Amino acid sequence: MPFIKVETNVIAPDEEACLKGLSALAAELLGKPEAYVLAELESGKKLLFGGTGDPAAFVTLDSIGLPEDRTPEFSAAISGYLNRELSIPANRVYIAFGDIKRHLFGWDGGTF
């Protein structure tokens, strides 16, 4: 049930391709089937980071069993992706990681 969401003030030139890339990245990082990944991209938002409107992003990566010891690796990979795809510098990206308990996440009329 990985969920990755990117909110950015950059307008993605190809939102569909960027979204597909985020989905694949989350699946790869977490070692989970992409069939379970939910990805969301909100580009062109009004967003200030450090008081400026320069390219920036806020990312959420949630998953059941998110390995906390790997968050530095995940941060580097996500920041690298956003830099390559949207020219957002790594020092203008905040990432919130969440390890979701199975019983607190619903799907298909039940929980995990």
N, C-alpha and C positions, 0 to 999 in steps of 0.2 A: 503493500500500500504506500509506496513512496510518493511523496508530494513535493514538487519543486515549483516555487513561484518566484518570478522575477518582476519587480516593479522598477521601472527606470524612466528617466527624463529623456532618454535617447529614443528617437523614432527608428525602429528596426526597418532596414530596407526590405527585408523579406521575412515578415513575421512568422509565416508558416515554417520556413526552413529553420529559423532560430528556435522555434518552439519544438520542432522535431529533434533538433540537436540537444536541447535541454532535457528532453525525455530520455534520449539515448544515454546522455551523460549520467543522469541520475541512476538509471538501471545499471550502467557499468560500474559506477562508484560503489553502489550498495550491493552489487552482485545479485540483483533480483530481476525477474523477468520484466521486460518493458511492458508487457500486457497488463501489469498491475500499477504502472506509473501514471500519476496524474500530473500534468505539467500545465502551468499557466504563465502567460507573458502579458504584462501590461506595459506597453511601451508608450512613449510620448506623454507620460504623466507630469504633472507639476510637482517637482521634487527639488528640494535644496539640500545640499550636503555641505557643512562647514560654511553656511551662509552664501554659497554661490550656486548658480544653476549650471555649472560645468557638468559634463557627463558623470552620472552616478547611478547606483542601483542598490536596492534592498532585496535580499534573497532570503527565502524561507526554504529549508530542506527538512522535512519531517519524514520519519519512517519508524515502523515497529522494529525495535532492536537496532537502532542506529548506533554504530560503534563509536563511542565518545573518544576513544584513543586515536581514531582516524580523522577527526575533524580538521586538523591542520592540513592533511593531504586533500581533503574535500575542499577546503577553503582555497587552496592553491589551484586545484583543477577548475573550480567554478569561476574564480577570478580570471584565470587564464582564458577560459572560454569566452567570458564577457569582454575581455580585452581584444581577443581575436575577432569576434563577431560584431561587437558594437563599439569598439575603441574606448571602453571604459577602463581607466586605470585601476589597478588593484587597490590602491589606497583610497578609492572612492566607492568601495563596495563593502556594505555590511551584510553579514550572513547570520541568520538565526537558525540554529540546529535544534531539532526536537526529537526526542526518543519517546514515541507514543506507546502507551500500554495497550495491549491487545483488546482488553475489555472496554477501553475508552474510544475505540474507533469502529464505527459502523460501516457495513457494506452488505449489499444483497439481502437486506431485511434482517440482518443479524450483526454480530460483531466478530472480530477476528479471534 
